[in-house]
Amino acid sequence: MTNTNSNDIVTADKFKLSDLLLKEDWLAIWIGFIIIAAVTIGLVSGAYDLKAVSFSTWGGEVPFTEIFNAGTLVGLITTFIILGALFTLGIYFQKKSVAKFIPAFIGLFVITTIVRIISAQVIFNRYLEFAFWALVIGLVIANTIKTPNWLKPALQTEFYIKAGLVTFGAEVLFSNIRKFGLYGLGIAWIVTPIVIIFMWFFGTRILKIKNKSLVITIATATSVCGTSAAIAVAAASKAKKTDLTFAVGISLIFTVVMMVLFPIFIKAIGLNELMGGAWIGGTVDSTGAVTLAGAALGELGQTSATLVKMIQNILIGFVAFAVAIFFTSAENKEKNGSEKSSVGIGEIWHRFPKFILGFLAASIFTSFIAQNAFGAKATSTIISNLGQFRTWAFALAFTSIGLETNFTELKEQFSGGKPVTLYVVGQLFNIIITFAAVWILLSGTFFPIPTLQ
């Protein structure tokens, strides 16, 4: 995503120590690492249990007053203090106005809290993620009463996204591969790159969509895991906020449709739970939706679906890394007006989104250090606590996007219907090729059927 910070103008082939405190990417890494370290130390030492507040599902038989109590209020204040302090420090080191940021952040946090509460409502929670409601509420404000100027200093979309992604890296465990072995790798890691490449060429060569950042963001959201993958790749390819909004929006809409209809279709054609769950895991965009859709098939279907999706999620960091390198090279070629223009290591490093390194480092920490040092149970608790900090960072980001976007800008993304065509054709291709992989690996025709229970 485009970063207009004036501090980004540095010598391409030199690394300055001041970058570690002045550049948004590095500051996002430090924020993510501070949260990871604080959560881990508290849990391992037993001194405290640090986690951001979450809202239990309410509505129906559970009234809102039951889930919003004194404990929730204390957790909300604690979450605000932690995130507010960390992001305020980030603003300070970027030499932006702290005096303007603090009151603006308070306002943004209040709006985001409303978003989180609405998205926890039982019906809304079942079918649509918080990202949808954050965008909707932000868009309504921006396009009716207008976003007030005093609130704008807190709309640091890229900063929230990058810090959230570093924290999210800790949730991606390589150990999940062991649970489904080569079967999961075959379904998740072979199919996914094929779908991305197909959608890239279909979007740029057949549909001739000029906005390549939009194409790769849609392709990754379709083939990996919806919102999270779209966020990572949009940042890596320096996509516009409206590109991310469109990719996430269309992904969420089709996710709801697939979550409801796909299990019905799988049962109708008589596919067994193991294969049906794996098919869902490889094609339905959202991890939460995958779990629910898999559960509709049965316990084995849910296990199969969840494992395939978790193995697929591991690719997020690697895909974002590859996209960043590719777009860095393409940007340099476009700048020099030559397809043969070479890109030096220094230039790649200068333009490369550093937060991706933080994502990978966090994943390595929980996968190979935390699990071995503290055990699987403690690591699971660490990941659970970190998950809410990541959710808050993403919620702040999507609320900011909504507050910064007008419908005219968003309408431009639907130009000619090509982006919608890209998603639909890409998802159909994904469904077909994933089924082929599932049948080859799990039908028992070529390989022994694995046991997951």
N, C-alpha and C positions, 0 to 999 in steps of 0.2 A: 504494500500500500504506500502511496506517495507520502514521503516525509519531507516537509518543507523547513525543517529546523536548520537555521543558518549555520549551526555548528557542524553540519555535515560537510561543509566545504573545507576539505583538508587535502594534503598532498597524497596522491593516489598510491604511491609506492612506499610510503613511510607510515609506521605506526607510532602514534604519540601516546604517552602514558596518560595525558589529560583526557584522551578518548574514553578511558575507563570511567570517568566521572562526568563527562560532558555529553557523550553520545547516548541517544535514546535506547538503542539496542543493548548497550552494555548496562545501562541503568536498569533496564527491564530484567536482565539476567541477575543482577544483584538483588533486586526485589524478590524475584522467584527463589533464589538461593537462600535469602534470609528467611522467607516463609518456610521453605523446606527444612532448613536447619532448626528453626524455632520449634516447629511441630515435632521433628524427630527427637531433639534433645529433651523436650518436655515429656514425651511418651517414654523414652528409654530410661530417663532418670526417675520417672514417677513423680516429678515435682509439680507438673501441671498437665492439663489436657487442652491443648490449644486447637481450636477449630472455629471456623466462621459459622455464623448462625444459618440455620436452614429452617424452612417453614414446612411443617407436616401438611399432608393433604387434608383439605377441609371442604365442607359442603356435604349435602345429604344428611346423614345421621351425625356428622361431626361439625358442630357450629364453629364459626371462626373464633369466637371468644374462648373456645377450649384450647386452641392451638397457639393463640397469642396471649401469653401470660407473662408474669414477672421475669421468669427465666429467659423467655424469648427476647424480652426488651433488653435485658442485661447483655445477652449475646449479640443483639443488634448494635448496641452501643460499643461493645468490644470490637466487633467487626469494623465499624466505622472508624474507630480510633486507630486500629492497626493499618487498615488500607489507606486511610486519610494521611497518617503520618508517613508511610512509605512513599506514596505518590507525591506528597508535598515535598519530601526530600528530593525526589526525582525532578520535580519542577524547579526546585532551588538550584540544583546542580546544573540544570540546563539553562540557568540564568533567565528564567521566566519569572513573572510576577507572582510571588507567593501570596501577597495581599489580595490579589484578584482571584487566585485559584481557590483559596480556602472557602470563602462564602459560596463560590460557584460549585465546589465539590459537595458541600452540604446539600445544596439544592438538587444536584444530580443524584446523590445518594438517596435522598427522599423519594425521588421519582423512581429510581431503580428498586427501592424497597417495595413500592406500590406494584411494580412489575412482578417482582418475585412473589408477592402475596396473591396477585391475580392468577399467575401461572400455577400456583399450588392448589387452586380450586379443583375439585375432583374431576370434573368433566374436562376442563382445560388441560389439566395435568396429564390426563390419559392420552390425549390426541395431539397436543401441540407443545413444543418446548418453550422455555422462557424466552428464547431468542425471538420467536414470532411476536410475543406480546411486547417485548422491549421495542421492536421495530414499529409495531402498530401504534403504541402509546406515544413514542417519540415523533412519528410521522403526523399523528393527529395534532399534537401540540405545535409542531413546526409549520403545519399547513392551515391552522385555524387562528389561534391567538398569537402565533409566531414565537420562536425561541427568543427569550429576552437576552439582551447583550451581556448583562452581568453573569449569565449562566455559561456563556460561550468559553471562557477560559478553562472550564473543567472538561470540555469535550475533547479530550486527548485520546481519541479512538485507538490509534496505533499503539500508544504507550500501554493502555489497558490490555490490548490484545497480546502484545509481545510478552508482558509479565505473566498473563494468564497461560500462555502457551508454554513458557518455561516450567511453570508449576504443573501443567498438564503432562509434561514429559515424564514426571515421576509416576504417573498412573499407567504408563505403558510398560508392561512387564514382558521381557523376552521369555520368561519361564513358561508363559502360556503356550508356547510352541510345543513344549514337551507333552502337554496334555492331549494333543491331537496329532502330534508328530508330523510326518511327511504328508499325511492326508490334508491336514489344515493348511500346510504350506502350499501344497499343490492348488488348493481351491482359492486361497487368499492371495498368495504372492505371485503366482503365474498369471492368473486371470486379470488381476488388477492392473498391472502395467500394460497388458494388451488392450484393455478397455480405454485406458488413458491415451495411449498412442492412437487408437482408432478414432476416438472423439476429437483429438487434436487435429488429425488430418481431415476428418469429416468437417470440422468447424472452420478450419483455415483454408482448405483446398476446395471442398465441395460447396459449402455454404458461403465461403469467402467472407467470414466475419473478420473485420479489421482489428477489432479489440481483442488481441491475443491473450491478454491477462484475463479477460472474461471467459474465454474459451477454456483455458487451463483450469480456472477456478471451478467452472461447471463440471469439467471432466473429472476432476479430483473429488468433488462433492458426490458425484454419481458413483464413482468406482471404489471409494475408500469408506468414509463414514460421515457423509453429510456435513453438518455444521462445523465440527472441529477441523476436518480436513480442508474445508473451504477457507476457514480462518487462516490456517497455516500457509496455504498456497497463495491466498490473496496477498498476504504480507510478503511472502517470498518473491512474488511476481510484481509487486508494487501496483496491485490493482486499485482501482478507484473504489470509494466506499459504496457507490451505487452498484458496482460489479459484485461486491460481496453480498449486498442486500438482495440482489436478484438471485444469485446462486443459492443462498440460504433459503430465500423465500420459496423458490420453486422446488427445492429439495424437501423442505418441510411439508409442502402441500402434497407432493407425490408420496412422501413417506407415510402420511396418514392413510392415503388410498391403499397403498401396498400392505400396510400393517393390518388393515381390516380384510382386504380381499384375497391376499396371497395365501394365507392359511386355508381359506375356503377352497381355493383352486387346487391347492396341493392335496387336500383330502378328497376332492372330487375326482382327481386322476389316480387316486390310490397309491400315492408315493408314501413310502414308510417314513417314520419320524426322523431317523438318522439322516436320510438324504434330504427330506423336506426342510429340516432345521438348518442343514448346511447350505441349502439353496437360499433360504431366507437370510442367513448370516452373510452370504456373499453379495447380496443384491439390495436389501433394504438399507437405506442410508444411515439412520440413527441407531446408536447402540441400544438406547432405551426401547425403541420401537421393535428392534430385533428380538429383544428379550420377551416382550409381550406377544409378538407374533409367533415366536417359537413355542411359548407356553401354550398357545392355542392348539398346538399339535400334541402336546404331552410333555412329560418331564425330560425324556430323551431328546425330543425336538428342541426344547429350550436349551439344554446343555450343548447340543450340537451347534445351534444357531449362535449362541453366545461365544463359544470357543472360536468359531470361524471369524466372527466379527472382531474379537480381541486380538487374534493373530493378524488380521487385516489392519487393525489400528496401529500395529507396530510400524507399518510402512509410512505413517504420516511424516515422521521426521526425515526419513530417507527420501521420500517424494519431494518434500519441501526443499531439502538440500539440493536435489537434482534440478528442481525448477529454478532455484536461486542461481545456480551456476549457469543454466541454460539462458535465463533471461538477462543475466549479467553480460554474457557473451553477445547475445542478440542486441542488447542495448548499445554496446560498444560498436557493433557493426553498423547499426542504423545511424549512430552518431557520425561515423566516418564515411557513411555512404558506400560501403563496399562489403560484399559477402565474404571476401577473403581477408578482411581486416582481422589481425591477430589480437588476442587479449592477453596482456601480461598478468603474471601472478599478483603483482601489486594492485593492478586495477580490479581484478576479481576480488581480492581481499577487501579493498576499499568499498566496493559496491555490495559485497555479500552481506545478507542480513544476519548479523551475529547472534540474534536471539535463537536461531536454529541450533547453534552449537550448545546453547543453554538447554534447549529441549532435549537434545541427545544426551548431554551430560547428566541431566536429571533422570532420564530413563536408565542409563547405565548404573547410576547410584542405587536406585531401588531394585533393579534387576540382579545386580551382581555383588553389591556391597551390603545393602540393608537386609536383603533376604538371608544372606549367609551369616551376617553378624547378629541380627536381632530375631530372625526366624520369620516364617511366612505369616503367622498370625499378627505379630507386631507390625510387619510391613503393610499388611492389609489395613490395619487401623490407621497407619500413617497416610496411606493413599486415600482412605475415606475422609480423613480430616482435611487433606490437601484439596480434595475434590470440591469442597464448598468454597474455598478461596478462589479456585479456578473459575467456578461458576459465577461468583460475584464479579470477578475481573471481566469475564465475557459479557455479563449482564450490563455492566457499566459501559462497555464498548458498544453493544448493540443499541442501548438507549441513546448513546451519543450519536450513533449513525442516524437513528431516526430523527433526532433533534436537529441534525445538520442537513437533512435531505428534503427536497421539495418534490412533489409529484411530477413536475415537468422533467426533472432530471431522471427520475425513475422510469418515466414513460419512454424515454429514449432507448432504454435497454430492450424494449419490446419491438424495436424497429424491424418491420418486415416479418416478425415472428421467428426469426432465425435462431435466437438463443433458446426458445421453447422447443423448436424442432431439434436442436442439438441435444437437449436433455432427453427428450422422448426417444429419439433414435438411439442415443447412447445407452439409455436404460434398457431398451429392448435388446440391444446387442449384449449388454451385460447379463441380462436374464438368460439369454440363449447360451452364451459361452460358459456361464457359471454352471448351468444345468449339465452341459457336456462334461465339464470337469468333475462335477458331483457324481454323475453316472459312471464315468470311467474309474473313479477312485473308490466309490462307496457302494456300488451295486453288487459287488462280489464277483463280477464277470472277469476282472483282470487281477484284482488284489483281494487279500483276505479282509473281511469286514471288521473294522476296529471295535473294541469294546470301551465305552465311555462311562459305564455305570458299574 
